[in-house]
């Protein structure tokens, strides 16, 4: 049985104020959580919670907050009682009144209600969503970094070497480990709130892996974006992408997984597939690795078998289906370019997305083709030199200019 953590009244008041003020650090949050789970004597907590509740509700209309409903939403959900700390039963440790305070405070801090308790703000904006950011590394949009955009619009830089908790979003804790992010259910049992959408965006020269709340794994290619809810609680699991992504969908026959990409919809129950939907291509390509998918475009539909690729036009309603080399479609995910005698301009589009370059053309190169396999993590100089060895094409790298991308000239 866990022993109660010793804590002073002043320090407990500080931790609770930091929680509801959204200034609490990760270490302080763990300290407060540990104290609550080890609690035996509730008198100190009761007094502190009453004071915090009085502070945050001062000057507000209590009718705007249904604390009884908040309380019932939490205690009616069995997940609220789950914990790594293995606390004793809540009904024994906490009185109904104390739990009501605690439940309200937890929801207030998670929902960000303290942001919109002011009536004037409520009249002009929608209720704040469940957002508690624990990391404030933000950058300007024109800088090159993988970004996680939270439901409230705040941004977090996703460094591939970073580990730890990034943010709290409703019932989920966002964690990063070994170059990927994942969503962990923290079991607050928050019900009846507006769906929260998170977005991950990759710049040129970066890809990123995400584990969605349902366990689906997503590899996001360079210059791509995926938007998804932090909880899949409806009849379907729907995400939206721009660019390219490879999916390994967690199987759930009762909740189909749907990818929206430039007006095309890909529907599956659980399978592995790749979707390429770069807007400049004017097509959406879906490549099936295993399982089955249904592709719909402007009222037309196609069922794919493994090894097939559908090409849906953005301007027409037709869907073309072809057999394809799966290895070619997944080359980017595995860290290399694979070109099968493709037009040089198509080849250079892929290269320009990955490397921070602008491509220019000199002479008659429109009919030139290139085939081969090249590592994506080579320098641009190494990559272009390898391509030149075929003798079919030549390149010139122009000196960089301040504020501009590097330029590569393609020549016969």
Secondary structure, DSSP 4 states (H G I P E B T S, - for coil): -PPPPP--HHHHHHHHHHHHTT---HHHHHHHHHHHHT----HHHHHHHHHHHHHHHTTS-GGG--HHHHHHHHHTSGGGG--TT-PPPHHHHS-HHHHHHHHHHHHHHHHTHHHH-SHHHHHHSPPP-S-EES------TTS---EEE-TTS-EEE--TT--EEEEEETTEEEEEETTEEEEEE------S-PPPEEEEE--TT--EEEE-TTS-EEEE-TT-EEEEESS--SSEEEEEEEEEEEEEPPP-TTSEEEEEETTEEEEESS-EEEEEE-GGGTEEEEEEEES-EEEEETTEEEEE-TTEEEEEESSSS-EEEEE--HHHHTTTTTTEEEEEEEEHHHHHHHHHHHTTEEEEE-SS-TT-EEEEEEETTS-HHHHHHHHHTTSS-EEEEEPP-TTS-EEEEEE-
